[in-house]
Amino acid sequence: MIGRFDLDALQARLAGSPLQDWSADLPAQIDAKLAIGHGDLPRWYAAVEALPPLHAGQVDLLHAFSLDGQRDDSARDALETALRGLIPWRKGPFHLFGVHVDTEWRSDWKWQRVAPHLNLAGKRVLDVGCGNGYYMWRMLGAGADAVVGIDPNWLFLCQFLAMKHYLPDLPAWHLPLAFEELPGKLQGFDTVFSMGVLYHRRSPIDHLLDLKDCLVRDGELVLETLVVEGDAQQVLVPEDRYAQMRNVWFLPSVPALELWLRRAGFVDVRCVDVSITSVEEQRATDWMRYQSLPEFLDPEDHRRTVEGLPAPRRAVLVARKP
């Protein structure tokens, strides 16, 4: 399976960059991860292997994730069957040869809010906690030169590989690594994304410092996380769960988050979007049939979670490493 990671192409892409030495160590690191694997990995990988051989003659990654080309009904049915073998699908949506993967999240809405504030043209990008790679493809659509995503979730990796199956030559690589498994002070990426990660960190300032260490000088951080209303000293620490999630630690206000970024050494810190997550943006679908945001909110008052805490509000901040 390691061939699916296309590490030779990644190493060629990073040759001569500050990331060259790191890329040379990746095959052994990925092999070690594969040796541990996951009990469902063979089943998920079999779904990827079952994808029919279709040619994406029409590719749109700028306005959506949309692939199309000649196919007959049997190929379309085989494609849908294979993709359904990778349920649940959380980030998306994906449009492939007449199959609409209606994911839990309308991630395209978030991207529409974020993209106008970015300049990714020619940039080498790291996506921390990339999930199934939806945003990685949109980054390429926005002009990124190369995108590396890291996420230790094996199902998300196989969902990415399903898309890579039809876009084999595009410079996107998903590595099944946790952020902690990257070497320190890489200092090799022009832009680093951390979306939906910070509130899962027990030490959010350390996370910001580690993100900064991945950036080249003058590199840009794009940070998206849950926030609450309040001044620069306002931070919510849930007693137990938040919107049914156990691993939520710190929800700062936007001014507090701006202060954290400045204390971590970032400059030109600015908030570019604040949005309340709606039950239209995150919900159960035929491709993700488990509980979702409607079940996590107070049924009598959608301004509160079932725990009585403020409903999910998300902010996007952009900052620069000096």
Secondary structure as UniProt FT lines:
FT   HELIX           2..5
FT   HELIX           7..14
FT   TURN            15..16
FT   TURN            18..19
FT   HELIX           20..36
FT   TURN            39..40
FT   HELIX           41..49
FT   STRAND          58..60
FT   STRAND          66..68
FT   HELIX           73..84
FT   TURN            85..86
FT   STRAND          94..96
FT   TURN            97..98
FT   STRAND          99..101
FT   HELIX           107..114
FT   HELIX           115..117
FT   TURN            121..122
FT   STRAND          124..128
FT   TURN            131..132
FT   HELIX           134..141
FT   TURN            142..143
FT   STRAND          146..150
FT   HELIX           154..164
FT   TURN            165..166
FT   TURN            168..169
FT   STRAND          172..175
FT   HELIX           179..181
FT   STRAND          189..195
FT   HELIX           198..200
FT   HELIX           204..213
FT   STRAND          215..228
FT   TURN            232..233
FT   STRAND          235..236
FT   TURN            243..244
FT   STRAND          251..253
FT   HELIX           254..263
FT   TURN            264..265
FT   STRAND          267..276
FT   TURN            279..281
FT   TURN            286..287
FT   HELIX           293..296
FT   STRAND          297..298
FT   TURN            299..300
FT   STRAND          301..305
FT   TURN            306..307
FT   STRAND          313..320
//
